[in-house]
Amino acid sequence: LKKASKRLTCHKRYKIQKKIREHHRKVRKEAKKRGRKKPKKDPGVPSAAPFKEELLREAEQRKQRLEELKQKQKLNRQKEHEKKRKLEAKKNAAKIKEKAEGKVGESSGKSKAKTNKLLDKNSKKSFCRELKKVIEASDVVLEVLDARDPMGCRCPQLEQLVTCSGGDKKLLLVLNKIDLVPKENVEKWLNYLKKEFPTVAFKSATMMKDRTMFTKRRARVGLVGTTQSFGSKCLLKLLQEYGKTQNKAIQVGVVGFPNVGKSSIINSLKGVRACNVGLARGVTKSMQIVHVDKQTKMLDSPSIIADPSNSVLALALRSIIDTEDSGSADVLEGVDAILNHCSKQQVMMHYSIPDFRNTEEFLTILAQKRGMLKKGGVPDTENIAKLLLCDWTGAKISYHSQPPGSQRPPPYLTEAKIAEMQEYFNLKNLEEENNNTLQALKYPSPASSIIFQSAGMANGTIEEHKVMEEASEWENVETGEEKEEEEEDFTESDDDEDYMEEEEKHVEELGKRQTSPTNSEKQTAESEHSNLLSFSLDKTADEDDAYDFNTDYV
């Protein structure tokens, strides 16, 4: 079928054009009758008027107040809209749930149980439960320490639990990430730690081949590990020798704070990527069993949960924080604590930035340098702070802390306990192997590594009943806060509207008074201005009342 033609007869076309001309003529005629209303120009304050500067200052202040109030009202409106949207979303979700429950029936109960299990996996209590399982099941416990801050990675509660368990459990310290610390510093820490527990120097491999991946003939060699591990042979030999003395297959639990490299050590010993590894904290959420050989089983565990009583520095580096969901205030406090415990000059040299006065200035300079900007070229300090925290807990930045001057073992570590922990281990061979690993590695120079002041041992919560689950409490608190905020917003908005009206009236009055330049009305204007200026910033109300405004000061 052909489309209908849009051609018209000449009579009809001319008729339409005539109607349009008539309409335009009518509109112009009405506009002439109304007349054009030009916006009145502000005449301003005449130069002869007394207190001209004060009046102008007062008018500017009032304008600023009006603008601030308008912005406040705008923000309040936005908040109200957001709350309405949230409430509507909740109502819709509730309706959908009700419908699903009605349709599915029994199957919905099963799905709820599954979701509860998934939620429970991410909770702190489940982390403690899984960690306790690993400690109870293992014959040897490896406490993994970050070589950059070994003392800050030690957990006294864990060490006490293992040493005072009463069984034949052994505790070994694994000093991981030794390639990020100067060689002299690693040697000092090994000498310090070996007096308390047998210590192994270790450097885990990165970019391991995944055991689930299969390679084709023409595939690239990009899947193979780019860096090999150091110290894995020494650790395996130590564990195998201990297994022979016990005449049984042993289970080795790997424990420690987040991002110290627990799963990476297991992957390095296995030679394949058996456990999931990531920059995010708390990747491992449950116990994982990995068979290294016939005699040794490795048990991967979730991270130790840092106690809230720890210092801000310990919480920033050792707690399980999701940087995406965490508040900006917590992240900024953490960055501030890290910068306070470092040498300022070395930080400036490392990031190649100029001198800064405080943390905010440091973050703004770093954000500008790295091009992390919001709309309008505003530096994105929140995201740069999260990125900086990830760098410091990951394996990007080289920093080191010095061991304590005097050897003071904790109260739970008596000489008998130290001897018990060192029993069945060949310490001479261990020392030789550690020296071999130290010689094989490349280290950063002491000048390029940042000097860091450690906050000491970090307390952790291992008992499940001691963990404060904050989910249910926080939900109640949030709902209460939302209600309070709603009430405050409504009261504020009403007060602001009244205040706005008063301010606008006052500005209009000022404008009218300012437009009186005649000599006959000068005295009346001056008396009115005296009443307005009774609350001026420079003088008190009593001084203004006592002042004589009728006299002319020329």
NUDRENFI-861084 format. One line per 10 residues: number of its first residue (from 1); their letters; for each residue x, y, z of C-alpha. Coordinates in nm, 4 decimals, decimal comma, padded with zeros to 6 digits. Layout:
BEGIN
NUM	A	X/Y/Z ~ ... $
***
This chain:
BEGIN
1	LKKASKRLTC	00,0000/00,0000/00,0000 ~ 00,1177/00,3509/-00,0822 ~ 00,1363/00,6182/00,1843 ~ -00,1298/00,8899/00,1761 ~ -00,0136/01,2096/00,0036 ~ 00,0322/01,5263/00,2122 ~ -00,0484/01,7620/-00,0774 ~ -00,3307/02,0130/-00,0190 ~ -00,5449/02,2234/-00,2466 ~ -00,4288/02,5868/-00,2850 $
11	HKRYKIQKKI	-00,7569/02,7137/-00,1335 ~ -00,7003/02,5128/00,1853 ~ -00,3321/02,6088/00,2134 ~ -00,4007/02,9837/00,1755 ~ -00,6780/02,9561/00,4345 ~ -00,4389/02,8036/00,6926 ~ -00,1751/03,0728/00,6285 ~ -00,4392/03,3461/00,6707 ~ -00,5524/03,2008/01,0041 ~ -00,1922/03,1936/01,1291 $
21	REHHRKVRKE	-00,1373/03,5617/01,0296 ~ -00,4560/03,6633/01,2097 ~ -00,3494/03,4779/01,5225 ~ -00,0060/03,6458/01,5267 ~ -00,1682/03,9877/01,4773 ~ -00,4014/03,9237/01,7723 ~ -00,1102/03,8212/01,9962 ~ 00,0862/04,1378/01,9062 ~ -00,2174/04,3564/01,9781 ~ -00,2666/04,2055/02,3253 $
31	AKKRGRKKPK	00,1039/04,2449/02,4025 ~ 00,0813/04,6192/02,3080 ~ -00,2151/04,6692/02,5400 ~ -00,0341/04,5039/02,8324 ~ 00,2836/04,6980/02,7728 ~ 00,6348/04,5729/02,8353 ~ 00,7334/04,5485/03,1990 ~ 01,1050/04,6164/03,2218 ~ 01,2825/04,4869/03,5335 ~ 01,3531/04,7717/03,7724 $
41	KDPGVPSAAP	01,7171/04,8454/03,8243 ~ 01,8500/04,8645/04,1779 ~ 01,9443/05,2328/04,2289 ~ 02,1740/05,1376/04,5151 ~ 02,2641/05,3480/04,8162 ~ 02,3291/05,7153/04,7396 ~ 02,6818/05,8356/04,8089 ~ 02,5540/06,1102/05,0443 ~ 02,3726/05,8598/05,2693 ~ 02,5372/05,8010/05,6088 $
51	FKEELLREAE	02,6707/05,4513/05,6958 ~ 02,6723/05,3503/05,3321 ~ 02,9375/05,0806/05,3765 ~ 02,7520/04,9223/05,6694 ~ 02,4258/04,9156/05,4748 ~ 02,5939/04,7489/05,1775 ~ 02,7627/04,4977/05,4028 ~ 02,4317/04,4204/05,5702 ~ 02,2575/04,3733/05,2345 ~ 02,5317/04,1326/05,1185 $
61	QRKQRLEELK	02,5035/03,9322/05,4392 ~ 02,1277/03,9022/05,3927 ~ 02,1733/03,7846/05,0333 ~ 02,4187/03,5179/05,1489 ~ 02,1753/03,4018/05,4178 ~ 01,8962/03,3756/05,1614 ~ 02,1162/03,1691/04,9298 ~ 02,2186/02,9378/05,2142 ~ 01,8557/02,8900/05,3141 ~ 01,7595/02,8094/04,9561 $
71	QKQKLNRQKE	02,0356/02,5472/04,9382 ~ 01,9213/02,3983/05,2706 ~ 01,5644/02,3747/05,1468 ~ 01,6849/02,2115/04,8245 ~ 01,8819/01,9513/05,0209 ~ 01,5827/01,8863/05,2480 ~ 01,3628/01,8330/04,9443 ~ 01,6140/01,5881/04,7976 ~ 01,6280/01,3967/05,1282 ~ 01,2493/01,3747/05,1410 $
81	HEKKRKLEAK	01,2373/01,2431/04,7826 ~ 01,5033/00,9808/04,8638 ~ 01,3133/00,8690/05,1744 ~ 00,9910/00,8415/04,9762 ~ 01,1691/00,6351/04,7112 ~ 01,3173/00,4036/04,9755 ~ 00,9791/00,3564/05,1436 ~ 00,8151/00,2791/04,8088 ~ 01,0919/00,0325/04,7225 ~ 01,0485/-00,1416/05,0598 $
91	KNAAKIKEKA	00,6719/-00,1616/05,0121 ~ 00,7150/-00,3055/04,6623 ~ 00,9700/-00,5582/04,7886 ~ 00,7327/-00,6622/05,0690 ~ 00,4470/-00,7073/04,8206 ~ 00,6639/-00,9167/04,5893 ~ 00,7737/-01,1316/04,8852 ~ 00,4136/-01,1862/04,9954 ~ 00,3141/-01,2914/04,6437 ~ 00,6112/-01,5264/04,6166 $
101	EGKVGESSGK	00,5302/-01,6798/04,9572 ~ 00,1682/-01,7324/04,8532 ~ 00,2667/-01,9010/04,5270 ~ 00,5644/-02,1061/04,6333 ~ 00,4533/-02,2120/04,9836 ~ 00,6913/-02,4699/05,1261 ~ 00,9716/-02,3985/04,8774 ~ 00,9917/-02,0410/05,0071 ~ 01,0912/-02,1739/05,3504 ~ 01,3824/-02,3585/05,1927 $
111	SKAKTNKLLD	01,4952/-02,0502/04,9983 ~ 01,4830/-01,8427/05,3192 ~ 01,7033/-02,0972/05,4971 ~ 01,9512/-02,0783/05,2075 ~ 01,9651/-01,6970/05,2183 ~ 02,0150/-01,7071/05,5965 ~ 02,3053/-01,9469/05,5463 ~ 02,4608/-01,7187/05,2859 ~ 02,4214/-01,4176/05,5141 ~ 02,5625/-01,6172/05,8036 $
121	KNSKKSFCRE	02,8758/-01,6973/05,5999 ~ 02,9671/-01,3283/05,5830 ~ 02,9014/-01,2612/05,9525 ~ 03,1770/-01,2197/06,2102 ~ 03,0444/-01,5072/06,4206 ~ 03,0818/-01,7518/06,1302 ~ 03,4407/-01,6297/06,0777 ~ 03,5177/-01,7058/06,4453 ~ 03,3438/-02,0445/06,4225 ~ 03,5457/-02,1472/06,1162 $
131	LKKVIEASDV	03,8724/-02,0193/06,2674 ~ 03,8105/-02,2174/06,5875 ~ 03,7420/-02,5295/06,3734 ~ 04,0787/-02,4878/06,1971 ~ 04,2702/-02,4436/06,5253 ~ 04,1029/-02,7479/06,6860 ~ 04,1561/-02,9708/06,3796 ~ 04,5228/-02,8794/06,3163 ~ 04,8356/-03,0379/06,4679 ~ 05,0581/-02,7463/06,3607 $
141	VLEVLDARDP	04,9341/-02,3873/06,3419 ~ 05,1124/-02,1442/06,1071 ~ 05,0675/-01,7824/06,2147 ~ 05,1372/-01,5726/05,9041 ~ 05,2990/-01,2321/05,9642 ~ 05,3533/-00,9452/05,7216 ~ 05,7301/-00,8768/05,7205 ~ 05,6622/-00,5015/05,6987 ~ 05,4917/-00,4988/06,0413 ~ 05,5384/-00,8416/06,2083 $
151	MGCRCPQLEQ	05,4520/-00,7231/06,5576 ~ 05,1265/-00,5647/06,4361 ~ 05,0255/-00,8998/06,2766 ~ 05,0709/-01,1034/06,5949 ~ 04,7553/-01,1913/06,7859 ~ 04,8163/-01,2648/07,1582 ~ 04,4733/-01,4328/07,1982 ~ 04,5528/-01,6828/06,9200 ~ 04,9022/-01,7586/07,0522 ~ 04,7680/-01,8098/07,4043 $
161	LVTCSGGDKK	04,4922/-02,0421/07,2777 ~ 04,7417/-02,2617/07,0868 ~ 05,0163/-02,2687/07,3518 ~ 04,7770/-02,3334/07,6413 ~ 04,5611/-02,5914/07,4557 ~ 04,7231/-02,8756/07,6487 ~ 04,7720/-03,1057/07,3475 ~ 05,0736/-03,1497/07,1214 ~ 04,9846/-02,8487/06,9066 ~ 05,2777/-02,6539/06,7698 $
171	LLLVLNKIDL	05,2876/-02,2892/06,6616 ~ 05,5148/-02,1726/06,3799 ~ 05,5611/-01,8152/06,2610 ~ 05,5818/-01,7537/05,8845 ~ 05,7353/-01,4174/05,7928 ~ 05,5724/-01,3488/05,4539 ~ 05,6363/-01,0682/05,1979 ~ 06,0080/-01,0456/05,2817 ~ 06,0775/-00,9068/04,9321 ~ 05,9121/-00,5742/05,0346 $
181	VPKENVEKWL	06,1528/-00,5101/05,3258 ~ 06,5303/-00,4357/05,3347 ~ 06,7470/-00,7424/05,3982 ~ 06,8963/-00,6119/05,7244 ~ 06,5484/-00,5546/05,8666 ~ 06,4381/-00,9126/05,7801 ~ 06,7461/-01,0534/05,9567 ~ 06,6729/-00,8448/06,2688 ~ 06,3119/-00,9684/06,2807 ~ 06,4165/-01,3336/06,2304 $
191	NYLKKEFPTV	06,6643/-01,3049/06,5188 ~ 06,3964/-01,1456/06,7381 ~ 06,1109/-01,3882/06,6590 ~ 06,3087/-01,7163/06,6648 ~ 06,3698/-01,6667/07,0395 ~ 05,9963/-01,7162/07,0988 ~ 05,8739/-01,9464/06,8156 ~ 06,0376/-02,1252/06,5190 ~ 06,0205/-01,8706/06,2331 ~ 06,0329/-01,9328/05,8576 $
201	AFKSATMMKD	06,1239/-01,6592/05,6058 ~ 05,8858/-01,6798/05,3103 ~ 05,8017/-01,5103/04,9822 ~ 05,4846/-01,6470/04,8225 ~ 05,4390/-01,6851/04,4471 ~ 05,2008/-01,4614/04,2539 ~ 04,9913/-01,5204/03,9380 ~ 04,9621/-01,8976/03,9943 ~ 04,8057/-02,1293/03,7351 ~ 04,4446/-02,2159/03,8207 $
211	RTMFTKRRAR	04,3846/-02,5889/03,8682 ~ 04,0433/-02,5611/03,6956 ~ 04,1929/-02,4120/03,3769 ~ 04,3053/-02,6335/03,0867 ~ 04,5703/-02,5215/02,8379 ~ 04,5483/-02,5687/02,4617 ~ 04,8407/-02,6449/02,2349 ~ 04,8514/-02,2961/02,0857 ~ 04,7822/-02,1178/02,4130 ~ 05,0250/-01,8565/02,5423 $
221	VGLVGTTQSF	05,2460/-01,9158/02,8449 ~ 05,0740/-01,6314/03,0347 ~ 04,8980/-01,8618/03,2822 ~ 05,2191/-01,9881/03,4416 ~ 05,3373/-01,8076/03,7574 ~ 05,5403/-01,4994/03,6797 ~ 05,7219/-01,5063/04,0166 ~ 05,8364/-01,8176/04,2023 ~ 05,8062/-01,8692/04,5746 ~ 06,1009/-01,8659/04,8176 $
231	GSKCLLKLLQ	06,1018/-02,0598/05,1443 ~ 05,8387/-02,3149/05,0358 ~ 06,0889/-02,6041/05,0319 ~ 06,2139/-02,5079/05,3775 ~ 05,8601/-02,4971/05,5218 ~ 05,7547/-02,8261/05,3571 ~ 06,0695/-03,0001/05,4818 ~ 06,0073/-02,8729/05,8361 ~ 05,6460/-02,9989/05,8331 ~ 05,7400/-03,3380/05,6813 $
241	EYGKTQNKAI	06,0113/-03,3932/05,9439 ~ 05,7623/-03,3143/06,2197 ~ 05,5121/-03,5595/06,0621 ~ 05,7762/-03,8359/06,0665 ~ 05,8414/-03,7795/06,4378 ~ 05,4659/-03,8130/06,5065 ~ 05,4286/-04,1217/06,2781 ~ 05,1052/-03,9944/06,1314 ~ 04,9614/-03,7653/05,8657 ~ 04,9471/-03,4102/06,0057 $
251	QVGVVGFPNV	04,7016/-03,1263/05,9491 ~ 04,8481/-02,7754/05,9263 ~ 04,6212/-02,4773/05,9939 ~ 04,7152/-02,1434/05,8364 ~ 04,5853/-01,8447/06,0377 ~ 04,6420/-01,4695/06,0540 ~ 04,4949/-01,1237/06,0027 ~ 04,3536/-01,0135/05,6618 ~ 04,5876/-00,9648/05,3627 ~ 04,8954/-01,1233/05,5229 $
261	GKSSIINSLK	04,9037/-01,3941/05,2508 ~ 04,7527/-01,7099/05,4096 ~ 04,5962/-01,8484/05,0908 ~ 04,9032/-01,7470/04,8852 ~ 05,1277/-01,9593/05,1095 ~ 04,9046/-02,2667/05,0557 ~ 04,9064/-02,2026/04,6778 ~ 05,2875/-02,1717/04,6835 ~ 05,3264/-02,5014/04,8735 ~ 05,0819/-02,6799/04,6419 $
271	GVRACNVGLA	05,2321/-02,5225/04,3267 ~ 04,8831/-02,4558/04,1882 ~ 04,6164/-02,1957/04,2616 ~ 04,4094/-02,4123/04,4979 ~ 04,2647/-02,1282/04,7101 ~ 04,1057/-01,8021/04,5988 ~ 04,3280/-01,4981/04,6396 ~ 04,2422/-01,1277/04,6110 ~ 04,3313/-00,7740/04,7142 ~ 03,9988/-00,7414/04,8988 $
281	RGVTKSMQIV	04,0040/-00,8351/05,2654 ~ 03,8200/-01,1436/05,3841 ~ 03,8153/-01,3415/05,0563 ~ 03,8316/-01,6756/05,2443 ~ 03,5051/-01,7195/05,4345 ~ 03,5208/-02,0838/05,5470 ~ 03,7660/-02,3664/05,6179 ~ 03,9278/-02,5147/05,3068 ~ 04,1259/-02,8404/05,2981 ~ 04,4152/-02,8689/05,0490 $
291	HVDKQTKMLD	04,6207/-03,1922/05,0189 ~ 04,9857/-03,0992/04,9624 ~ 05,1076/-03,4619/04,9817 ~ 05,0079/-03,7907/05,1491 ~ 05,1350/-03,6855/05,4903 ~ 05,0321/-03,3164/05,5052 ~ 04,6968/-03,1458/05,4751 ~ 04,6755/-02,7661/05,4697 ~ 04,3708/-02,5996/05,6269 ~ 04,2951/-02,2498/05,4988 $
301	SPSIIADPSN	04,1013/-02,0349/05,7457 ~ 03,9147/-01,7027/05,7416 ~ 04,0908/-01,3970/05,8848 ~ 04,1154/-01,3170/06,2530 ~ 03,8655/-01,0442/06,3455 ~ 04,0370/-00,7404/06,4975 ~ 03,8969/-00,6328/06,8342 ~ 03,7281/-00,2865/06,8338 ~ 03,9433/-00,1892/07,1350 ~ 04,2536/-00,1739/06,9090 $
311	SVLALALRSI	04,4091/00,1545/06,7986 ~ 04,2891/00,3311/06,4819 ~ 04,6070/00,2204/06,2998 ~ 04,5555/-00,1471/06,3882 ~ 04,1897/-00,1305/06,2812 ~ 04,2830/00,0395/05,9519 ~ 04,5445/-00,2227/05,8582 ~ 04,4142/-00,5396/06,0263 ~ 04,0324/-00,5300/06,0330 ~ 03,8078/-00,6866/05,7682 $
321	IDTEDSGSAD	03,6845/-00,3707/05,5906 ~ 03,4965/-00,3609/05,2662 ~ 03,6341/-00,0330/05,1299 ~ 03,3364/00,0075/04,8951 ~ 03,0768/-00,0080/05,1741 ~ 03,2757/00,1466/05,4573 ~ 03,2125/00,5081/05,5569 ~ 03,4450/00,7826/05,4349 ~ 03,5133/00,8978/05,7939 ~ 03,6587/00,5547/05,8917 $
331	VLEGVDAILN	03,8779/00,5392/05,5824 ~ 04,0065/00,8965/05,6316 ~ 04,0840/00,8232/05,9995 ~ 04,2782/00,5139/05,8917 ~ 04,4822/00,7080/05,6344 ~ 04,5496/00,9802/05,8923 ~ 04,6776/00,7183/06,1408 ~ 04,9070/00,5626/05,8772 ~ 05,0571/00,9010/05,7799 ~ 05,1120/00,9909/06,1476 $
341	HCSKQQVMMH	05,3141/00,6700/06,1982 ~ 05,5408/00,7308/05,8956 ~ 05,8234/00,9653/05,8048 ~ 05,6659/01,2625/05,6232 ~ 05,9673/01,3233/05,3970 ~ 05,9772/00,9586/05,2848 ~ 05,6041/00,9654/05,2049 ~ 05,6592/01,2826/04,9966 ~ 05,9506/01,1149/04,8163 ~ 05,7562/00,7934/04,7524 $
351	YSIPDFRNTE	05,4483/00,9641/04,6082 ~ 05,6621/01,2502/04,4578 ~ 05,4337/01,5238/04,5921 ~ 05,5130/01,8633/04,7559 ~ 05,4852/01,9385/05,1272 ~ 05,1383/01,9034/05,2841 ~ 04,9923/02,0353/05,6099 ~ 04,7341/01,7655/05,6884 ~ 04,5807/01,4427/05,5570 ~ 04,3101/01,6171/05,3533 $
361	EFLTILAQKR	04,5665/01,8260/05,1675 ~ 04,7787/01,5145/05,1034 ~ 04,4780/01,3298/04,9585 ~ 04,3739/01,6267/04,7398 ~ 04,7264/01,6600/04,5955 ~ 04,7462/01,2832/04,5333 ~ 04,3989/01,2774/04,3715 ~ 04,4944/01,5671/04,1390 ~ 04,8210/01,3957/04,0475 ~ 04,6533/01,0634/03,9657 $
371	GMLKKGGVPD	04,3608/01,2285/03,7867 ~ 04,0946/01,1056/04,0288 ~ 03,8508/01,3956/03,9961 ~ 03,4762/01,4384/04,0371 ~ 03,2487/01,6684/03,8351 ~ 03,3878/02,0205/03,8030 ~ 03,7467/01,9052/03,8673 ~ 03,6915/01,8482/04,2435 ~ 03,9491/01,5964/04,3835 ~ 03,7904/01,2623/04,4806 $
381	TENIAKLLLC	03,9500/01,2263/04,8260 ~ 03,7260/00,9372/04,9407 ~ 03,8210/00,7005/04,6568 ~ 04,1899/00,7931/04,6703 ~ 04,1878/00,7190/05,0458 ~ 04,0335/00,3734/04,9823 ~ 04,2925/00,3070/04,7105 ~ 04,5744/00,4123/04,9446 ~ 04,4510/00,1717/05,2165 ~ 04,4451/-00,1129/04,9597 $
391	DWTGAKISYH	04,8032/-00,0274/04,8585 ~ 04,9283/-00,0351/05,2173 ~ 04,7655/-00,3694/05,3006 ~ 04,8510/-00,5183/04,9592 ~ 05,1978/-00,5814/04,8173 ~ 05,2542/-00,2443/04,6462 ~ 05,4271/-00,0234/04,9024 ~ 05,7607/-00,1066/05,0655 ~ 05,7744/-00,0024/05,4320 ~ 05,9419/-00,1543/05,7383 $
401	SQPPGSQRPP	05,9267/-00,1338/06,1169 ~ 06,2072/-00,1936/06,3635 ~ 06,1876/-00,4779/06,6221 ~ 06,1683/-00,3786/06,9910 ~ 06,4997/-00,3017/07,1601 ~ 06,4566/-00,5486/07,4470 ~ 06,3171/-00,9015/07,4255 ~ 06,0060/-00,9117/07,6466 ~ 05,7992/-01,2233/07,5792 ~ 05,4274/-01,2048/07,6666 $
411	PYLTEAKIAE	05,3126/-01,3499/08,0054 ~ 05,1679/-01,6693/07,8504 ~ 05,5087/-01,7532/07,6968 ~ 05,7226/-01,9017/07,9729 ~ 06,0599/-02,0691/07,9090 ~ 05,8956/-02,4118/07,9395 ~ 05,6360/-02,3184/07,6745 ~ 05,9046/-02,1839/07,4376 ~ 06,1021/-02,5087/07,4751 ~ 05,7833/-02,7110/07,4150 $
421	MQEYFNLKNL	05,7062/-02,5183/07,0939 ~ 06,0640/-02,5661/06,9642 ~ 06,0679/-02,9412/07,0372 ~ 06,0807/-03,1865/06,7387 ~ 06,2056/-02,9080/06,5062 ~ 06,5627/-02,8947/06,3728 ~ 06,6365/-02,5279/06,4393 ~ 06,9909/-02,5353/06,2913 ~ 06,8682/-02,6587/05,9542 ~ 06,5884/-02,4040/05,9689 $
431	EEENNNTLQA	06,8394/-02,1206/06,0217 ~ 07,0521/-02,2399/05,7275 ~ 06,7473/-02,2618/05,4988 ~ 06,6377/-01,9129/05,6023 ~ 06,9843/-01,7776/05,5157 ~ 06,9633/-01,9436/05,1727 ~ 06,6242/-01,7849/05,0999 ~ 06,7527/-01,4442/05,2140 ~ 07,0500/-01,4669/04,9766 ~ 06,8370/-01,5732/04,6782 $
441	LKYPSPASSI	06,6001/-01,2739/04,6905 ~ 06,6284/-00,9143/04,5721 ~ 06,5390/-00,6496/04,8316 ~ 06,4512/-00,2797/04,8179 ~ 06,7168/-00,0362/04,9373 ~ 06,6694/00,1079/05,2904 ~ 06,6396/00,4589/05,1392 ~ 06,3437/00,3634/04,9170 ~ 06,1591/00,1786/05,1981 ~ 05,9416/00,3944/05,4280 $
451	IFQSAGMANG	06,0183/00,3767/05,8020 ~ 05,7016/00,2804/05,9901 ~ 05,6257/00,2905/06,3643 ~ 05,4391/-00,0238/06,4660 ~ 05,1433/-00,0017/06,7070 ~ 05,2374/-00,3333/06,8741 ~ 05,0386/-00,6564/06,8899 ~ 04,6820/-00,6409/06,7607 ~ 04,4089/-00,7942/06,9765 ~ 04,1693/-01,0326/06,8033 $
461	TIEEHKVMEE	03,8383/-01,1962/06,8938 ~ 03,8463/-01,5745/06,8530 ~ 03,5605/-01,6804/07,0822 ~ 03,2248/-01,6726/06,9025 ~ 03,0243/-01,5484/07,2037 ~ 03,2532/-01,2436/07,2405 ~ 03,1776/-01,1142/06,8919 ~ 02,9333/-00,8243/06,8867 ~ 02,7000/-00,8813/06,5929 ~ 02,5835/-00,5351/06,5013 $
471	ASEWENVETG	02,3425/-00,6103/06,2155 ~ 02,0159/-00,6281/06,4102 ~ 02,1133/-00,3461/06,6470 ~ 02,2167/-00,1185/06,3640 ~ 01,8918/-00,1774/06,1784 ~ 01,6937/-00,0557/06,4811 ~ 01,9244/00,2411/06,5281 ~ 01,8958/00,3380/06,1595 ~ 01,5159/00,3254/06,1644 ~ 01,5089/00,5415/06,4781 $
481	EEKEEEEEDF	01,7532/00,7875/06,3254 ~ 01,5482/00,8081/06,0053 ~ 01,2365/00,8982/06,2038 ~ 01,4236/01,1645/06,4018 ~ 01,5722/01,3060/06,0810 ~ 01,2282/01,3263/05,9214 ~ 01,0913/01,5231/06,2188 ~ 01,3958/01,7530/06,2203 ~ 01,3720/01,8107/05,8450 ~ 01,0043/01,9080/05,8613 $
491	TESDDDEDYM	01,0573/02,1470/06,1547 ~ 01,3649/02,2976/05,9906 ~ 01,1874/02,3475/05,6603 ~ 00,8958/02,5308/05,8275 ~ 01,1302/02,7561/06,0236 ~ 01,3389/02,8219/05,7149 ~ 01,0334/02,9249/05,5100 ~ 00,9235/03,1748/05,7771 ~ 01,2751/03,3097/05,8029 ~ 01,2985/03,3379/05,4229 $
501	EEEEKHVEEL	00,9803/03,5434/05,4073 ~ 01,1049/03,7775/05,6826 ~ 01,4424/03,8174/05,5110 ~ 01,2855/03,8944/05,1723 ~ 01,0535/04,1559/05,3279 ~ 01,3460/04,3140/05,5066 ~ 01,5514/04,3282/05,1862 ~ 01,2592/04,4952/05,0062 ~ 01,2266/04,7534/05,2858 ~ 01,5987/04,8210/05,2660 $
511	GKRQTSPTNS	01,5702/04,8707/04,8910 ~ 01,2835/05,1191/04,9336 ~ 01,4704/05,3111/05,1997 ~ 01,7872/05,3160/04,9947 ~ 01,6039/05,4851/04,7032 ~ 01,5289/05,8103/04,8985 ~ 01,7950/06,0624/04,7866 ~ 01,6044/06,3903/04,8626 ~ 01,7349/06,6265/05,1339 ~ 01,3909/06,6655/05,3026 $
521	EKQTAESEHS	01,3682/06,2909/05,3817 ~ 01,7266/06,2525/05,5018 ~ 01,6463/06,2868/05,8731 ~ 01,3595/06,0332/05,8645 ~ 01,5804/05,7882/05,6680 ~ 01,8579/05,8292/05,9217 ~ 01,6230/05,7534/06,2145 ~ 01,4957/05,4377/06,0349 ~ 01,8508/05,3275/05,9581 ~ 01,9397/05,3704/06,3258 $
531	NLLSFSLDKT	01,6721/05,1146/06,4179 ~ 01,7961/04,8701/06,1533 ~ 02,1602/04,9037/06,2548 ~ 02,0937/04,8412/06,6237 ~ 02,2241/04,4849/06,5782 ~ 02,5352/04,5738/06,3704 ~ 02,8426/04,3553/06,4002 ~ 03,0815/04,6281/06,5123 ~ 02,8805/04,7810/06,8041 ~ 02,6511/04,6548/07,0764 $
541	ADEDDAYDFN	02,2816/04,7442/07,1042 ~ 02,3342/04,9787/07,4065 ~ 02,5981/05,1848/07,2240 ~ 02,3705/05,2242/06,9179 ~ 02,0750/05,3425/07,1303 ~ 02,2945/05,5969/07,3109 ~ 02,4258/05,7353/06,9806 ~ 02,2707/06,0604/06,8505 ~ 02,1703/06,0128/06,4848 ~ 02,0114/06,3583/06,4386 $
551	TDYV	02,3484/06,5353/06,4244 ~ 02,5207/06,5591/06,0866 ~ 02,8819/06,4416/06,0638 ~ 03,0300/06,5859/05,7452 $
***
